[in-house]
Amino acid sequence: MAVSKLPAAPGRPGAWSRRRELLARHLTRVYGQELDPKELRGMVDDAIASYAHYWADNLRLPRLSTSQIDAGMSYKGFEHIEGGLATGRGVILALPHLGGWEWAGTHLVNLGLQVSVVVERLGRPDIFEWFVSFRTRLGMNVIPMGPGAAARCAQALRDNHVLCLLSDRLIGDTSSVEVAFFGEKTRLPAGPATLALRTGAHLVPTAVYFEPRTDGHVGFLLPPLDTQRSTERSLRGDVGHLTRLLAGGFEDLIRRAPTQWHMMQPNWPSDHDPSGLLTGLVH
């Protein structure tokens, strides 16, 4: 599979040029074929507009009433949350960086559910603290990534929380599993599968999409993955198997709205290839 070359964007800052190039590479992976350069440019523009929509949504959330947030949220598969909570072992919503998950998280809080979320530690402490404060204001229990995070996640599940984990890219040196993701090998976090296997929580691949026609959001929840321990695999083997199933679920969710996937970071080894070519593809 070849990568469609994104036409140069004169006058754009270098950082945004790199983000556009990465968006183009990732969209090409999703579609699995070389795209017309003009069509690809339009898709990248749409993805950046979607990212701007995400921020505009987030920044207005604290000012909205409960009824306004309720009116802007619907679900397909909400019974998977209800079924998981009925067990008393919590629910893990494993999400890609797609659409606007914070709106759904706020809505779940409004429904009276306990919602926990892991937050990535950023290079600038002031920005990190802003993210923590912002999500706390929305009613979420914030768990900073790092030492002790896994134990706090496990405790949240024992307390029957809905635990939101953004899991479509690897951050830092956390435990990971090699997967084939959109036809190319990369690594995804092992945390969601490990937590589900150790706690018995439901593991639900989930995405929250913008609905342009209604200016609302729809949470789309796939059926929980089978977390029954195998008699033929070790725990590590089960974690690998479950993470590969999760990667397949993410592919299905992202393909429903590729330009709402806000993946502007390198996510495959070949994204660091200075030649600009993808290598190691699974045909």
C-alpha positions as CSV (number, residue, x, y, z in Angstrom):
1,M,0.0,0.0,0.0
2,A,1.4,3.4,-1.0
3,V,0.9,6.6,1.0
4,S,-0.9,9.4,-0.7
5,K,1.3,12.5,-0.7
6,L,-0.4,15.5,0.8
7,P,0.1,18.6,-1.4
8,A,2.2,21.2,0.2
9,A,0.4,23.9,2.2
10,P,2.2,27.1,1.6
11,G,2.6,29.4,4.5
12,R,1.6,26.9,7.2
13,P,3.7,26.7,10.3
14,G,6.0,23.7,10.4
15,A,4.3,22.1,13.3
16,W,0.9,22.2,11.6
17,S,2.5,21.0,8.3
18,R,3.7,17.9,10.3
19,R,0.3,17.4,11.8
20,R,-1.3,17.6,8.4
21,E,1.2,15.1,7.0
22,L,0.5,12.7,9.9
23,L,-3.3,13.0,9.5
24,A,-2.9,12.3,5.8
25,R,-0.8,9.1,6.5
26,H,-3.4,7.9,9.1
27,L,-6.3,8.5,6.8
28,T,-4.6,6.6,4.0
29,R,-4.2,3.7,6.4
30,V,-7.9,3.8,7.3
31,Y,-8.9,3.7,3.6
32,G,-6.3,1.2,2.7
33,Q,-5.5,2.7,-0.6
34,E,-3.8,5.7,-2.2
35,L,-6.2,8.6,-2.2
36,D,-6.5,11.4,-4.8
37,P,-4.4,14.3,-3.4
38,K,-7.2,16.8,-3.7
39,E,-9.6,14.5,-1.9
40,L,-7.0,13.8,0.7
41,R,-6.5,17.5,1.3
42,G,-10.2,18.0,1.9
43,M,-10.3,15.1,4.3
44,V,-7.4,16.6,6.3
45,D,-9.1,19.9,6.4
46,D,-12.3,18.2,7.7
47,A,-10.2,16.4,10.4
48,I,-8.7,19.7,11.6
49,A,-12.2,21.3,11.6
50,S,-13.4,18.3,13.7
51,Y,-10.6,18.9,16.1
52,A,-11.5,22.6,16.4
53,H,-15.1,21.4,17.0
54,Y,-13.9,19.2,19.8
55,W,-12.2,22.1,21.6
56,A,-15.2,24.4,21.1
57,D,-17.5,21.8,22.6
58,N,-15.2,21.2,25.5
59,L,-14.8,24.9,26.4
60,R,-18.5,25.5,26.5
61,L,-19.4,22.3,28.6
62,P,-18.9,23.9,32.0
63,R,-21.4,26.7,31.1
64,L,-24.1,24.4,29.8
65,S,-27.1,23.2,31.9
66,T,-27.8,19.6,32.5
67,S,-30.8,19.7,30.1
68,Q,-28.6,21.2,27.4
69,I,-26.0,18.4,27.8
70,D,-28.8,15.8,27.9
71,A,-30.3,17.1,24.7
72,G,-27.0,16.9,22.9
73,M,-26.3,13.2,23.8
74,S,-27.7,9.9,22.5
75,Y,-26.4,6.3,22.5
76,K,-26.4,3.1,20.6
77,G,-25.5,0.3,22.9
78,F,-26.0,1.9,26.2
79,E,-27.1,-1.4,27.6
80,H,-23.5,-2.5,27.6
81,I,-22.8,0.1,30.3
82,E,-25.9,-1.0,32.2
83,G,-24.9,-4.6,32.0
84,G,-21.4,-4.0,33.2
85,L,-22.5,-1.9,36.2
86,A,-25.1,-4.5,37.1
87,T,-22.2,-6.9,37.9
88,G,-20.7,-4.4,40.4
89,R,-17.3,-4.7,38.8
90,G,-17.3,-1.5,36.8
91,V,-17.1,-0.8,33.1
92,I,-14.0,0.1,31.0
93,L,-14.8,2.3,28.0
94,A,-11.8,1.9,25.8
95,L,-11.9,4.8,23.3
96,P,-9.9,6.1,20.3
97,H,-9.1,9.8,20.1
98,L,-12.3,10.4,18.1
99,G,-15.1,12.8,18.2
100,G,-16.0,14.3,21.6
101,W,-15.8,11.8,24.5
102,E,-15.9,14.5,27.3
103,W,-19.4,15.4,26.4
104,A,-20.5,11.8,26.9
105,G,-18.5,11.6,30.1
106,T,-20.2,14.7,31.5
107,H,-23.6,13.2,30.5
108,L,-22.8,10.0,32.3
109,V,-22.0,12.1,35.4
110,N,-25.3,13.9,35.0
111,L,-27.0,10.5,35.0
112,G,-25.6,9.8,38.4
113,L,-22.8,7.5,37.4
114,Q,-19.3,7.6,38.8
115,V,-16.9,8.4,36.0
116,S,-13.1,8.1,36.2
117,V,-10.6,9.0,33.5
118,V,-6.8,8.7,33.2
119,V,-5.0,11.9,32.2
120,E,-1.7,12.0,30.4
121,R,1.1,13.9,32.1
122,L,2.2,16.7,29.8
123,G,5.6,18.4,29.6
124,R,4.2,21.7,30.9
125,P,2.8,21.3,34.4
126,D,0.5,24.3,34.0
127,I,-1.3,22.7,31.0
128,F,-1.5,19.4,32.8
129,E,-3.0,21.0,35.8
130,W,-5.5,22.8,33.6
131,F,-6.7,19.5,32.1
132,V,-7.0,18.0,35.6
133,S,-9.0,21.0,36.8
134,F,-11.2,21.1,33.7
135,R,-12.3,17.4,33.9
136,T,-12.7,17.6,37.7
137,R,-15.1,20.6,37.1
138,L,-17.1,18.3,34.8
139,G,-17.6,15.9,37.7
140,M,-15.0,13.3,36.7
141,N,-12.6,11.5,39.0
142,V,-9.2,12.3,37.4
143,I,-6.3,9.8,37.7
144,P,-2.9,11.1,36.5
145,M,-0.9,8.7,34.4
146,G,2.2,7.4,36.2
147,P,3.1,5.4,39.4
148,G,0.0,4.3,41.2
149,A,-2.4,4.9,38.3
150,A,-3.1,1.2,37.7
151,A,-4.0,0.7,41.4
152,R,-6.3,3.7,41.4
153,C,-8.0,2.4,38.2
154,A,-8.5,-1.0,39.7
155,Q,-10.0,0.7,42.8
156,A,-12.3,2.8,40.7
157,L,-13.6,-0.4,39.0
158,R,-14.1,-2.1,42.4
159,D,-16.1,0.9,43.3
160,N,-18.2,0.3,40.2
161,H,-17.1,3.3,38.2
162,V,-17.2,3.8,34.5
163,L,-13.5,4.1,33.6
164,C,-12.6,5.9,30.4
165,L,-9.3,5.0,28.8
166,L,-8.1,6.6,25.6
167,S,-6.2,3.6,24.2
168,D,-5.5,4.0,20.4
169,R,-1.9,5.1,20.9
170,L,1.0,4.3,23.2
171,I,2.1,6.9,25.6
172,G,5.5,6.8,27.4
173,D,6.9,3.5,28.5
174,T,3.7,1.8,29.6
175,S,3.2,-1.9,29.1
176,S,2.1,-2.6,25.5
177,V,1.2,-5.3,23.0
178,E,2.2,-5.5,19.3
179,V,-0.9,-5.5,17.1
180,A,-1.8,-5.1,13.4
181,F,-3.6,-1.8,13.3
182,F,-5.0,-0.7,9.9
183,G,-2.7,-3.1,8.1
184,E,0.6,-2.1,9.8
185,K,2.2,-3.4,13.0
186,T,2.4,-1.1,15.9
187,R,1.9,-1.2,19.7
188,L,-1.1,-0.4,21.8
189,P,-1.4,0.0,25.6
190,A,-1.9,-3.3,27.5
191,G,-3.6,-1.5,30.4
192,P,-7.3,-1.9,29.3
193,A,-7.0,-5.6,28.8
194,T,-4.9,-6.2,31.9
195,L,-7.4,-4.3,34.1
196,A,-10.4,-6.1,32.6
197,L,-8.8,-9.5,33.1
198,R,-7.7,-8.8,36.7
199,T,-10.9,-7.1,37.9
200,G,-13.7,-8.8,35.8
201,A,-14.9,-5.4,34.5
202,H,-16.7,-5.2,31.2
203,L,-14.3,-4.0,28.4
204,V,-16.3,-2.1,25.9
205,P,-14.8,-0.5,22.7
206,T,-16.5,2.8,22.4
207,A,-16.5,6.0,20.4
208,V,-18.4,9.3,20.7
209,Y,-19.2,10.9,17.3
210,F,-20.2,14.4,16.4
211,E,-23.6,14.5,14.6
212,P,-23.2,17.4,12.2
213,R,-26.9,17.4,11.2
214,T,-28.2,17.8,14.8
215,D,-25.1,19.5,16.4
216,G,-25.3,16.6,18.9
217,H,-23.3,13.6,19.9
218,V,-23.9,9.8,19.7
219,G,-22.0,7.3,21.8
220,F,-21.5,4.1,19.9
221,L,-20.7,1.1,22.1
222,L,-19.7,-2.2,20.7
223,P,-20.5,-5.4,22.7
224,P,-18.1,-6.1,25.6
225,L,-15.1,-8.2,24.6
226,D,-14.9,-11.7,26.0
227,T,-12.6,-11.5,29.0
228,Q,-13.0,-15.1,30.1
229,R,-9.5,-16.4,30.9
230,S,-8.2,-19.1,28.5
231,T,-7.0,-22.4,29.8
232,E,-4.4,-22.5,27.0
233,R,-2.8,-19.1,27.5
234,S,-0.9,-17.3,30.2
235,L,-2.2,-14.0,31.6
236,R,0.3,-12.3,29.2
237,G,-1.1,-14.3,26.3
238,D,-4.7,-13.3,27.2
239,V,-3.7,-9.7,27.5
240,G,-2.2,-9.9,24.0
241,H,-5.2,-11.6,22.6
242,L,-7.7,-9.1,24.1
243,T,-5.6,-6.1,23.0
244,R,-5.6,-7.4,19.4
245,L,-9.4,-7.7,19.6
246,L,-9.6,-4.2,20.9
247,A,-7.5,-3.0,18.0
248,G,-10.0,-4.6,15.6
249,G,-12.8,-2.8,17.5
250,F,-11.1,0.5,17.1
251,E,-10.7,-0.1,13.4
252,D,-14.4,-0.6,13.1
253,L,-15.2,2.5,15.1
254,I,-12.8,4.8,13.3
255,R,-13.9,3.6,9.9
256,R,-17.4,5.0,10.8
257,A,-16.1,8.6,10.8
258,P,-12.4,8.7,9.8
259,T,-12.2,12.5,9.7
260,Q,-13.3,12.7,13.3
261,W,-10.2,10.7,14.3
262,H,-7.9,13.4,15.9
263,M,-4.7,11.4,15.6
264,M,-2.0,14.0,14.9
265,Q,0.9,12.1,16.5
266,P,3.2,9.4,15.2
267,N,1.5,6.1,16.0
268,W,3.4,3.6,13.9
269,P,7.2,3.0,13.7
270,S,7.2,4.1,10.1
271,D,5.8,7.5,11.0
272,H,9.3,8.2,12.2
273,D,10.8,7.2,8.8
274,P,12.4,10.4,7.3
275,S,11.9,9.0,3.8
276,G,8.2,9.5,4.2
277,L,7.4,6.0,3.1
278,L,5.4,3.4,5.0
279,T,7.3,0.1,5.6
280,G,6.4,-3.2,7.2
281,L,2.8,-3.2,6.0
282,V,0.7,-6.3,6.4
283,H,-0.8,-7.0,2.9
